[in-house]
Amino acid sequence: MVYVVKMNGEREEFREDKIISTAIKAGAPESLAEEIARGIERRAYDGITTKEILRMVKEELKKHDPHLARIYTLKDAIASLNPDIHEFECYVASLFRLRGYRVKRSPEPKPEGKCVEHEIDVLAEKNDKIIIVECKHHYRERTFTGLDVVMRQHARLIDLREGWDLGKKNAINPSEAWVTTNTKFSDHAIRYAKCRGIKLLSWRFPEGHSFADWVNEMKAYPLTVISMPLRDRRALIPLGIWNVVDFMKADDDTLKRAGLKESAIKNYRKRVLAISQLLKG
């Protein structure tokens, strides 16, 4: 009997159907997914980790079609954004900016509602529309963003609107409230959001307009996708350089003033061009 060690240390029996499901979600046809699962089952050993199995799945997908593996490359890069410097919030703000919005990350002074002031992860404005965005970043793919997060965002929307009606200091009148995550929402979170008019954006939801769709449409990959170290990413954040599109638009002098070395800048630009070719499609 082969047992798999999960990320939380628990052991569970090896299940071929889980591998099939993973491969299909990456875009593989069912016949290929089944072939991949059978191959991994032959290679699996007692005590193999889920991380190792996912590496095998990616390896097999890349053998058959490099584009099938791109979902894992991007997901890993986004998952590795650093919370200490609020990198995911900056990255989300950059996606809204590329869609024509004026953005502020954690605006100060904090907008005042009827009851309290509110910390806003991202404030996005275009024409007469004002959007407040709550960002939930997770390292682990299977971590869900739940009902509590969506309910809090709904309450924040109501309080801010009521603060506007009362003429509170630094008040704003949001048109919409969004919650975005790099993983998934729970079923209850989705149901509540639909009922209350809260917009959700996750890796594969809503279909056709998901987080992954936004990223691939604009080719706005995170800086982690080119293995830029935290030191350099931290230096670029104050300049509003939060993705590879921002980086390629910046001139060398600006990047040097931020503390990046000329040799590193050239290397990063080469990596952007290379990864863009790998991830296109």
C-alpha positions as CSV (number, residue, x, y, z in Angstrom):
1,M,0.0,0.0,0.0
2,V,1.3,3.4,-1.0
3,Y,0.6,6.4,1.3
4,V,1.0,10.1,0.4
5,V,2.2,12.7,2.9
6,K,0.1,15.8,2.7
7,M,1.4,19.4,3.4
8,N,0.0,19.3,6.9
9,G,1.9,16.1,7.6
10,E,-1.1,13.7,7.4
11,R,-0.9,10.5,5.4
12,E,-3.5,9.3,3.0
13,E,-3.8,6.5,0.6
14,F,-2.5,7.2,-3.0
15,R,-5.5,8.0,-5.2
16,E,-5.2,7.9,-9.0
17,D,-8.4,9.9,-9.4
18,K,-6.8,13.0,-7.7
19,I,-4.0,13.1,-10.2
20,I,-6.5,12.7,-13.1
21,S,-8.5,15.7,-11.7
22,T,-5.4,17.8,-11.3
23,A,-4.3,17.2,-14.9
24,I,-7.7,17.9,-16.3
25,K,-7.9,21.2,-14.4
26,A,-4.6,22.2,-16.1
27,G,-6.3,21.6,-19.4
28,A,-5.3,18.1,-20.3
29,P,-7.8,15.9,-22.1
30,E,-9.2,13.0,-20.0
31,S,-7.2,10.3,-21.9
32,L,-3.9,12.2,-21.3
33,A,-4.8,12.8,-17.6
34,E,-5.4,9.0,-17.1
35,E,-2.1,8.2,-18.9
36,I,-0.2,10.6,-16.6
37,A,-1.9,9.2,-13.5
38,R,-0.9,5.6,-14.4
39,G,2.7,6.7,-15.0
40,I,2.9,8.5,-11.7
41,E,1.3,5.6,-9.9
42,R,4.1,3.3,-11.2
43,R,6.7,5.8,-9.9
44,A,5.1,6.6,-6.6
45,Y,6.6,5.2,-3.3
46,D,5.3,5.0,0.2
47,G,5.8,8.4,1.9
48,I,5.9,10.4,-1.3
49,T,4.8,14.0,-0.7
50,T,2.0,15.8,-2.5
51,K,4.6,18.4,-3.5
52,E,6.6,15.7,-5.3
53,I,3.4,14.4,-7.0
54,L,2.5,17.9,-8.3
55,R,6.1,18.2,-9.6
56,M,5.7,15.0,-11.5
57,V,2.3,16.1,-12.9
58,K,3.9,19.3,-14.2
59,E,6.8,17.4,-15.6
60,E,4.5,15.1,-17.6
61,L,2.3,17.9,-18.8
62,K,5.3,19.7,-20.1
63,K,6.5,16.6,-22.0
64,H,3.2,16.5,-23.9
65,D,2.5,20.2,-24.3
66,P,4.6,23.0,-22.7
67,H,1.6,25.2,-22.5
68,L,-0.3,22.8,-20.3
69,A,2.3,23.4,-17.6
70,R,2.2,27.2,-17.6
71,I,-0.7,27.3,-15.1
72,Y,1.7,25.8,-12.4
73,T,4.5,28.2,-13.3
74,L,2.3,31.2,-12.8
75,K,0.5,29.9,-9.8
76,D,3.8,29.2,-8.0
77,A,5.1,32.6,-8.8
78,I,2.0,34.4,-7.4
79,A,1.9,32.1,-4.4
80,S,5.5,33.1,-3.6
81,L,4.8,36.9,-3.4
82,N,6.0,38.2,-0.1
83,P,3.3,39.3,2.4
84,D,5.8,41.3,4.5
85,I,6.0,44.0,1.8
86,H,2.3,43.5,0.7
87,E,3.4,42.3,-2.7
88,F,0.2,40.5,-3.6
89,E,-1.8,43.7,-3.0
90,C,0.6,45.7,-5.1
91,Y,0.3,43.1,-7.8
92,V,-3.5,43.2,-7.8
93,A,-3.4,47.0,-7.9
94,S,-1.1,46.7,-11.0
95,L,-3.6,44.5,-12.8
96,F,-6.4,47.1,-12.2
97,R,-4.0,49.9,-13.3
98,L,-3.4,48.0,-16.6
99,R,-7.1,47.9,-17.1
100,G,-7.3,51.7,-17.1
101,Y,-8.0,52.3,-13.4
102,R,-6.2,54.9,-11.2
103,V,-5.1,52.9,-8.2
104,K,-4.0,53.4,-4.6
105,R,-2.7,50.7,-2.3
106,S,-3.8,51.1,1.3
107,P,-4.8,54.8,0.9
108,E,-4.1,57.2,3.7
109,P,-5.9,58.8,5.5
110,K,-8.1,55.8,5.9
111,P,-11.6,56.3,4.4
112,E,-14.2,56.9,7.2
113,G,-17.4,55.0,7.4
114,K,-20.4,55.7,9.6
115,C,-18.9,53.6,12.4
116,V,-15.1,53.3,11.8
117,E,-12.2,54.0,9.5
118,H,-11.4,51.3,7.0
119,E,-8.1,49.8,5.8
120,I,-8.5,49.4,2.0
121,D,-6.1,47.0,0.3
122,V,-6.6,48.5,-3.2
123,L,-8.7,51.5,-4.2
124,A,-9.4,51.6,-7.9
125,E,-11.1,54.5,-9.7
126,K,-12.2,55.0,-13.3
127,N,-14.6,57.6,-14.6
128,D,-17.3,57.7,-11.8
129,K,-16.7,54.2,-10.6
130,I,-14.9,53.6,-7.3
131,I,-14.0,50.0,-6.4
132,I,-12.7,48.8,-3.0
133,V,-10.7,45.6,-3.3
134,E,-9.9,43.1,-0.5
135,C,-6.9,40.9,-1.3
136,K,-6.4,37.4,0.1
137,H,-3.1,35.8,-0.7
138,H,-2.4,32.1,0.1
139,Y,0.8,30.1,-0.2
140,R,-1.1,26.8,-0.5
141,E,-3.2,26.1,-3.5
142,R,-5.9,24.2,-1.6
143,T,-6.5,27.1,0.9
144,F,-10.0,28.6,0.3
145,T,-11.1,32.2,0.9
146,G,-14.2,31.7,2.9
147,L,-17.6,33.3,3.7
148,D,-16.2,35.5,6.6
149,V,-14.0,37.5,4.2
150,V,-16.8,38.2,1.8
151,M,-19.2,39.2,4.7
152,R,-16.6,41.6,6.1
153,Q,-16.2,43.2,2.7
154,H,-20.0,43.6,2.4
155,A,-20.1,45.2,5.8
156,R,-17.3,47.5,4.8
157,L,-19.1,48.6,1.7
158,I,-22.3,49.4,3.6
159,D,-20.4,51.4,6.3
160,L,-18.5,53.4,3.8
161,R,-21.6,54.3,1.8
162,E,-23.4,55.4,5.0
163,G,-20.3,57.4,6.0
164,W,-20.6,59.2,2.7
165,D,-24.3,59.9,3.2
166,L,-23.4,61.5,6.6
167,G,-20.6,63.6,5.2
168,K,-17.9,61.9,7.2
169,K,-14.3,63.2,6.9
170,N,-12.3,61.4,4.2
171,A,-15.5,59.6,3.1
172,I,-15.8,57.7,-0.2
173,N,-18.8,56.4,-2.0
174,P,-17.8,53.0,-3.4
175,S,-19.7,51.7,-6.5
176,E,-18.5,48.2,-6.0
177,A,-16.7,45.9,-3.5
178,W,-14.5,43.1,-4.7
179,V,-12.6,40.3,-3.0
180,T,-9.7,38.7,-4.9
181,T,-7.6,35.7,-4.1
182,N,-4.9,33.6,-5.9
183,T,-6.6,30.3,-5.0
184,K,-10.4,29.6,-4.6
185,F,-13.5,30.7,-2.9
186,S,-15.7,28.4,-0.8
187,D,-19.1,27.6,-2.1
188,H,-20.7,29.6,0.7
189,A,-18.6,32.6,-0.2
190,I,-19.7,32.5,-3.8
191,R,-23.3,32.1,-2.9
192,Y,-23.2,35.0,-0.5
193,A,-21.3,37.2,-2.9
194,K,-23.9,36.6,-5.7
195,C,-26.7,37.4,-3.3
196,R,-25.1,40.6,-2.0
197,G,-23.6,41.9,-5.2
198,I,-19.9,41.5,-4.1
199,K,-17.6,40.9,-7.0
200,L,-15.2,37.9,-6.7
201,L,-12.0,37.2,-8.6
202,S,-10.1,34.0,-8.0
203,W,-7.6,31.9,-10.1
204,R,-10.4,30.3,-12.2
205,F,-13.5,32.3,-11.3
206,P,-15.5,33.7,-12.8
207,E,-15.1,31.7,-16.0
208,G,-13.7,33.7,-18.8
209,H,-12.9,36.7,-16.5
210,S,-10.8,35.1,-13.8
211,F,-7.5,36.1,-12.2
212,A,-5.6,33.8,-14.5
213,D,-7.5,35.3,-17.5
214,W,-6.5,38.8,-16.4
215,V,-2.8,37.8,-16.0
216,N,-2.6,36.0,-19.4
217,E,-4.5,38.7,-21.3
218,M,-2.2,41.5,-20.2
219,K,1.0,39.3,-19.9
220,A,1.5,41.0,-16.6
221,Y,3.4,38.3,-14.9
222,P,4.7,38.9,-11.3
223,L,8.4,39.7,-10.9
224,T,8.8,36.4,-9.0
225,V,8.2,34.5,-12.3
226,I,11.7,35.7,-13.4
227,S,13.2,34.7,-10.1
228,M,14.0,38.3,-9.1
229,P,15.2,38.2,-5.5
230,L,13.2,40.0,-2.7
231,R,15.9,42.6,-2.3
232,D,15.4,44.0,-5.8
233,R,11.6,43.6,-5.8
234,R,11.4,45.5,-2.5
235,A,13.4,48.4,-4.1
236,L,11.0,48.6,-7.0
237,I,7.7,48.7,-5.0
238,P,8.0,52.5,-4.2
239,L,8.4,53.2,-7.9
240,G,5.2,51.3,-8.7
241,I,7.0,48.6,-10.6
242,W,4.9,45.6,-9.6
243,N,4.9,43.2,-12.6
244,V,7.0,42.4,-15.7
245,V,5.1,44.9,-17.9
246,D,6.0,47.7,-15.4
247,F,9.6,46.5,-15.4
248,M,10.0,46.5,-19.2
249,K,8.5,50.0,-19.5
250,A,11.0,51.4,-16.9
251,D,14.3,52.8,-18.3
252,D,17.6,51.6,-17.1
253,D,18.5,54.8,-15.3
254,T,15.3,54.6,-13.2
255,L,16.1,51.0,-12.3
256,K,19.7,51.9,-11.4
257,R,18.6,54.7,-9.1
258,A,16.4,52.1,-7.3
259,G,19.7,50.2,-6.6
260,L,19.6,47.5,-9.3
261,K,22.9,46.6,-10.9
262,E,23.3,47.1,-14.7
263,S,24.2,43.4,-15.2
264,A,21.1,42.3,-13.2
265,I,18.8,44.6,-15.2
266,K,20.0,43.1,-18.5
267,N,19.6,39.6,-17.1
268,Y,16.1,40.3,-15.9
269,R,15.1,41.7,-19.3
270,K,16.3,38.6,-21.0
271,R,14.3,36.5,-18.5
272,V,11.1,38.4,-19.2
273,L,11.4,37.8,-22.9
274,A,12.1,34.1,-22.4
275,I,9.3,33.6,-19.9
276,S,6.9,35.5,-22.1
277,Q,7.6,33.0,-24.9
278,L,7.1,30.1,-22.5
279,L,3.9,31.3,-21.0
280,K,2.2,32.7,-24.2
281,G,-0.8,30.9,-25.6
